[in-house]
Amino acid sequence: MFTLAGTPEYLAPEVILNHAQTFNIDIWSLGILAYELLQGNPPFTDEWRNVEKIESKILENNPKFDPEIFSKVAQSFV
């Protein structure tokens, strides 16, 4: 329940903050995957794959949605 493992761009905030992990982290990862499938890249990334920067972006939890790609329904799903 407290193991840190996974692709940095897909880590849920609970994992980064070392909180107990539930199935919510799977739902988070599904949202990240849906975003990546629509946009072509994950919402929280860093060109140098700096894990600390990626984690900081995840904790800010402010993904950018291109309105030409993401309808309101798609944004709500993600």
N, C-alpha and C positions, 0 to 999 in steps of 0.2 A: 504493500500500500504506500510505501514511501520511497520507492526506488526511482532514481532519475535515469531514464533511458528513453531514447527516441530521437527523431530528427528535430533539430532545434526549431525550424520554422513551424513545426506542428505541435510544439509543447503547449499544454494548457497552463494558464496562470497558476493553478493549484500545484502543478508539478514544479514549476519554477520556485514557488514560495515554500515548497516542501510541506504542503498540507496533505491531509489524507486524500487519497485518490478514489474516486467513484466512477461510475459509468459516464458521468458528465464530461470527463476528459475525452471519451470516445466521441461524444456528440460534438465537442469542440473540434476535434480532428476532422470529423465529417464536414463541418463548416469550412475549415481551412481547405480541404480537398475540393469542395464545391467551388470555392472562390478560385482556386488554382485552375480548375477545369474551365471556368468561364473566362478568366483574365489571362491565363497563361503563366502565371507565377504566383507564389503564395503572398498573402497580404503583408506579412511581417518578414522582411528579408534584409540582407545587407550584402552589398556587392562583394565584399571580402569574406563573407560567411563568418563574421565576428559574432560569436555566440552571445557575448554580453550585450552587444547592440541589438541583436535579434530579441533577446529576452526583455530588454528595456522597451522595445516597441510592442511586444506582446502585452506587457503589464500596463502600458498606456491604453491598449485596446481601442485604437482609433483607426480601423482600416479605411482605406480610400476606395470608394466605389465610383467607377466611371459610369455615368448615367447612360452612355451609349451601349454599354455591355450589360449593366445590372438594372433590370426593372425593379420596381418597388417590391414585387413578390420575391425576386431573386435575392434582394438585399435582406428581406425579412427572413428568408430561409437560411441564408448564411449567418 
